[in-house]
């Protein structure tokens, strides 16, 4: 999954939790902290910080905070050999 950063660049997020049947992906604040980042929650927004710089912002949509993101696409191909 890629977040759209404040500067418009794509930020690759790894180890994103996917739940079958759920239309969103979840980020672990703990995993971000392990990688040296911090997360700041406000009443209507959330920011991911990398040291002294905010790198991504979200808006609160209902109860969850939602970031602009691009999902990785997976493609399945079936291969059958001729015998």
C-alpha positions in Angstrom: 0.0 0.0 0.0 1.2 3.5 -0.8 0.1 6.6 1.1 0.0 9.9 -0.7 2.5 12.2 1.2 2.0 15.8 2.0 4.4 16.6 -1.0 2.3 14.4 -3.3 4.9 11.6 -3.4 4.0 8.0 -2.8 5.1 6.5 0.6 5.4 2.8 0.6 3.8 1.2 3.8 4.9 -2.3 4.6 3.3 -4.9 6.9 -0.2 -3.5 6.4 -3.0 -5.6 7.9 -5.6 -6.7 5.4 -8.9 -8.1 6.7 -10.9 -10.2 4.2 -14.2 -8.6 3.3 -13.1 -5.3 4.9 -12.9 -2.4 2.5 -10.0 -0.7 4.2 -6.5 -1.5 5.3 -5.2 -0.9 8.8 -1.9 0.7 9.9 -0.3 -0.2 13.2 0.7 2.9 15.2 3.0 0.6 17.1 4.8 -0.6 13.9 5.2 3.0 12.8 6.8 3.8 16.2 9.2 0.8 15.9 10.4 2.3 12.6 11.1 5.7 14.2 7.9 7.5 13.2 5.2 9.0 15.4 1.5 9.6 14.9 -0.3 12.7 16.2 -4.1 12.6 16.5 -6.2 15.8 16.5 -10.0 16.1 16.6 -10.5 16.0 12.8 -7.1 15.0 11.5 -4.1 12.7 12.0 -0.5 13.2 10.9 2.4 10.7 10.5 5.7 12.2 11.5 9.2 11.1 10.4 11.4 12.7 13.0 10.7 16.5 12.7 8.7 16.4 9.5 5.0 15.5 8.9 5.0 13.2 5.9 1.3 12.2 5.6 -2.0 13.8 6.8 -5.5 12.2 7.1 -9.0 13.5 7.7 -11.4 11.9 10.1 -14.3 10.3 8.2 -16.9 9.2 10.7 -14.9 7.5 13.4 -11.8 6.3 11.5 -8.9 8.5 10.2 -8.6 7.9 6.5 -5.4 8.5 4.5 -5.3 9.0 0.7 -3.7 5.8 -0.5 -3.1 3.6 -3.5 -3.5 -0.2 -3.0 -1.0 -2.7 -4.4 -2.6 -4.7 -7.1 -2.2 -8.4 -7.2 -2.8 -10.3 -10.4 -3.4 -14.1 -10.6 -2.4 -16.0 -13.7 -3.3 -19.6 -14.3 -0.7 -21.7 -16.1 -1.5 -25.0 -17.7 1.1 -27.0 -19.6 0.3 -29.0 -22.6 0.9 -32.7 -22.3 
